């Protein structure tokens, strides 16, 4: 029975899928006006529990009771839960790319004027107000397809705030955000808490959980393990991890001694123009290099141009034109397309693995060979036995948890999806790997495994670039870090000198005045001859 100060109590929740018990006798109690965190490894059942709460899994498809606002609920769908004041933002963004930001914010909740027609003026005005609350400064008429995944997440949150919400559920709300924007979002949640709005937050960023939440419920293997009061129980990240994984995790990064060789990839004077604003450069005459066996990080705030820079090098231009040179092993190469980049030995793991990393309908074996079909085909026909053999080999070497290589990738946990995407690119035989947000939406245990894979790739003599919004991740993983501000590289920081304060200062500096480390003699490389203009 719910207590007077509770807005939500879920008791004995059990949810079974064919052959799998996703939740078993889960209990959750949330007090009014608090921020309640739910933590657990990928696949623990956190998102499934929230889908039960919101009616995505309707009453009758699960066992147990959902008591909201003192009454047992029988939600048949999201419309029922939203009518009761529960708004959930799922990890998979529910936006329509072909519609504007304002249209998405009020999708299904349209602002109508006389005769039932949509009042576009009021719609855009109210959209701007909501966007300001989440720190989004775009034009409300901008298409969602024209903004990055981080800004799309902010649109989702603005959309939720546009409804009469009493219990806001956020599934990985800061996964797509950098440190500054994440802190801004947490301040928004803090403000909502002061207004009496209750929030449930699911996140793998344990430092944020510790910072913002009042209570934390831990779920492990489909069961609720314990609920902690942050202030009274002296909760810290190590305490949360111990409960999540059932053991102590003494170090967040595997021990690693780099063996760095000669320069493998060098990019010089790389300039990329914005596709719709020719005078705006998303990359401004940038130069950088990566050596064999080296892990190089790229740090920058959202919109700084990190993704635009690395994707354009991979042959996928954001802009109208590109100028500059790319050399691999000292030889200038032309990278006018993705196939050309792959043929030159480059691989790129996208920041949005679910939209761009794999086909949602494909299984593990089809995904593993997707970027190098010619290697499993004879006479234009795929050798299915060879395909299955390759997929099985990578599944074992990557320690991907799945019943078989025939399992749909979309059904795997985030960490295992990332392993499959990494397998796909490793099968192309790359020398240079570009990893854009490689641990986004992945739990702490799976992150440790991904870090180990990245380090093993470097040990094989690969040159690895890691783009990440998490500064502790870049500091712990990288041998060097470049910082980017407004399309320009503003600094190059050695591992020994890397601190969050140093990186943040360079990430927020005017490129014209930002201090940059002088190149050492052993950094010098021969400049490639001749322009590579596309």
C-alpha positions, 0 to 999 in steps of 0.5 A: 500500500502506498504511503501518503508521501509517495506519488508512485509505488510499483509492487511485485512487477513481473514481465515475461517475454517468450523465453525470457523473464525480464522483470521478476518481483520488482518493487519501486517506491517514489516520494512526491517531489523527489528525483529518484534514480534507477541504476543497473547494467544494460539488460537489467530491466530498467527500461522495461520497468518504465515501459510497464509504468507508462503503459507501453506494456499495458495492464494485463501483460505483466503481473503486479500493481502500479499504484499512482497518486494513491490509486491502482492504475490500469494504463492501456497505453501512453495516452492513459499515463500522460492523461494522469500526468506521467510523461516518459522520454524514452532512450530511443528518440521519438521525433519525426526528422521531417518536421520542425523543432516546434512541430515535434514539441507539440506533436499530438498536443497541437496548439489550435486556433479558430476553426481548429486550425493550428496556430503557428504563431503561438506554436513557435512562440511557445516552442521558443519558451520551452527551448529556452528552458532546456538551453536550445537556441535553434530557430523553432522552424529548423527541421529536426533532421538538421540538428545533431542527436544531442540537440534532438534530446533537448527537443524531447525534453522540451516536448515533455515540459510542454505537457501537464507533467507531474511525474517525469521519467527520463531514460538516459537523458544526458547520454547524448549531451556534453558535460556543460549541457548535462549540468544544464539539464540537471539544473532544470531537473533541480528547478522542477523538483523545487516546483513539486514535480517528481522525476525518475531518471535512468542514467549510466553517468553515476557522478550525475546520479550521485549529484542530483538524486534523492533516492536510488533503486538498484536493479540487477538481472531483473530484480530490485536489489535495494533502494538507497537514500543518497544523504542518509546512506553515504552513497558514492559511485563505488557503492552504486557500482558494487550494488549494480554488478554484484562486485567491486570494480577497483578501476574504471579503466584497464591497466595499459602501457601504450606502445606508440610508433610512427605517425599513421594518419595526418590531416593538414589544413582541413577546412569544411564549409556548412552545407546551408551557410557557406560563410560558416566553417564547421572545420577551420584549417585544422591539423592533427595526427595520430600515431600507430598504437596511439589513442587520441581523444577529441574534446569539445562542447556540443556544436563545437565541430568534433563530429563534423571534423572526423566524419568529413575525414571519413568521406562523409562531408557535412559541407559544400566543400572541403580543402586540406590534405590527408596522408596515411603512412606518409602518402597523400590519399583522396577520401571523396567517399565512404568506400574510398575511406574504407579502401584507404584503411579508415573505419568510423563508428558513428555516435548514433549507433541505432540510426547509423550503426546498424540496420534495425532489422538485421541480425548479428551475422548480417551486421558483422559483414555489412561493411565488407560484403566482398570478403564473404561473397563469391561471384556476387553471392554471399557465402552464408557459411563464411558469413556465419563463421566470421560473425561467430569468430567476432562474437567470441573475440568481442565476448558479445552476449547473445544467444547466437549470431542469428539474434537481432542486433536491435534486441541486444543491450547497448554494450553488446550492440556496440561490440557488434558495430565494432566487429563490423568495422574490424572486419574491414581490416582498418588501420585507423579507427574513428570512434564517435561516443563509443560508450554512449548509453552503456553501463559501467561494466560494459564500458570497461570491456569496450575500453579494453577492446579499444586498448587492444586495437591500439596494441595491434598498431592501429591508430585510434581516435575517440570523440567523447563528451565525457572528459573523465573517459577521454582523460582515462583512455587517451594518450593525447587529447585535442580540444575543439572550439567553434570549429577550430582545434584550440589545444593539444594536451598530453595525458600527463597534463590532462585535467578536466579544468585544463580541457574545459578552458581550452574547449571554451576559448577563443581560438585566436587567443587560446594557448597551444602546446608547442610541438615537440621535435618528435612530433614533426612529420613531413607535410604532404605535397599538393592540395586534396580538394573535394 
